[in-house]
Amino acid sequence: MRLPQALPFIVVVLLLVTLFAGLVTLPTAAHFGSSYLPSLWMRTTRNPPTTTGSWIPPTQQATSLTLSATKVAAGTYTFSGSLGMLVTGSPVANAKVYLHVHSSAARTWEIFSMRAGQTNPTTTSSAGTYGWTNIKLASGTYYFRTFYPGDATHLQSFAPSVQGVQVTV
């Protein structure tokens, strides 16, 4: 074998020998220090790909919340939606979900004040669905959203996240 042709082979053999001898180590997540944060995808999947075996699953998983408004009669609406896991789509049962209304006077989101016999928050079903029926509204334009505060295993979420569902009476 001539030296120029054998050079790549020699380099590979020397690299393997030094790796197995422990003289050189390959970088792992621990080498990146405390500033290393896994991506959202890794935080929200059950079995993220890892070769080091050092990945620790997060204590909370990302959630997804939906909201829709349906007019039942003049000035009366039903609000409904669902709460599920962001990645898997599996429902989150027995969770408290709040209905918020945007206050243009205070320019903030507030918990919607229910009338007698109605509760806010409501609790999701085993299928992750929730709702409020026969919500009576005075004349005006309203923006609604729902809020799930999260728990020990689920992250909080809003639906919709920015403007809210517009209802004009």
Residue pairs with C-beta under 8 A, 6 or more apart in sequence:
15 24
18 24
19 26
28 52
28 54
29 36
29 52
29 54
29 55
30 54
38 48
38 55
40 62
41 48
42 48
42 55
43 58
43 61
43 62
44 58
44 61
44 62
44 85
44 86
44 87
45 87
46 57
46 87
46 88
48 55
59 152
59 153
60 150
60 152
60 153
60 154
60 155
61 85
61 86
61 87
61 153
61 154
61 155
62 85
62 86
62 87
62 155
62 157
63 83
63 84
63 85
63 86
63 92
63 148
63 150
63 154
63 155
63 156
63 157
64 83
64 84
64 85
64 86
64 89
64 157
64 159
65 81
65 82
65 83
65 97
65 146
65 147
65 148
65 157
65 158
65 159
66 81
66 82
66 83
66 159
67 79
67 80
67 81
67 144
67 145
67 146
67 159
67 160
67 165
68 79
68 80
68 81
68 165
69 77
69 78
69 79
69 144
69 165
69 167
70 77
70 78
70 79
70 80
71 77
72 78
72 133
72 134
74 169
75 136
75 137
75 138
75 139
75 169
76 134
76 135
76 136
76 137
77 135
77 137
77 167
78 131
78 132
78 133
78 134
78 135
79 99
79 131
79 132
79 135
79 144
79 146
79 165
80 129
80 130
80 131
80 132
81 97
81 129
81 130
81 131
81 146
81 159
82 91
82 124
82 127
82 128
82 129
82 130
83 91
83 92
83 95
83 97
83 124
83 128
83 130
83 148
83 157
84 90
84 91
84 92
84 128
85 91
85 92
85 154
90 128
91 124
91 126
91 127
91 128
91 129
92 124
92 128
92 148
92 154
93 124
93 125
93 126
93 127
93 128
94 123
94 124
94 126
95 123
95 124
95 128
95 148
95 151
95 154
96 121
96 122
96 123
96 148
96 149
97 121
97 122
97 123
97 124
97 130
97 146
97 147
97 148
98 111
98 112
98 120
98 121
98 146
98 147
98 148
98 149
99 111
99 112
99 120
99 121
99 122
99 132
99 144
99 145
99 146
100 109
100 110
100 111
100 112
100 144
100 145
100 146
100 147
100 164
101 109
101 110
101 111
101 112
101 142
101 143
101 144
102 108
102 109
102 110
102 142
102 143
102 144
102 145
102 164
103 109
103 110
109 145
109 147
109 164
111 120
112 120
112 135
112 144
113 120
114 120
114 132
114 135
115 136
118 132
118 134
118 135
120 132
122 130
122 131
122 132
123 130
124 130
130 146
137 167
137 169
138 169
139 169
140 168
140 169
141 166
141 167
141 168
141 169
142 166
142 167
142 168
142 169
143 163
143 164
143 165
143 166
143 167
144 164
144 165
144 167
145 158
145 159
145 160
145 161
145 164
145 165
146 158
146 159
147 156
147 157
147 158
148 154
148 156
148 157
148 158
149 156
150 156
150 157
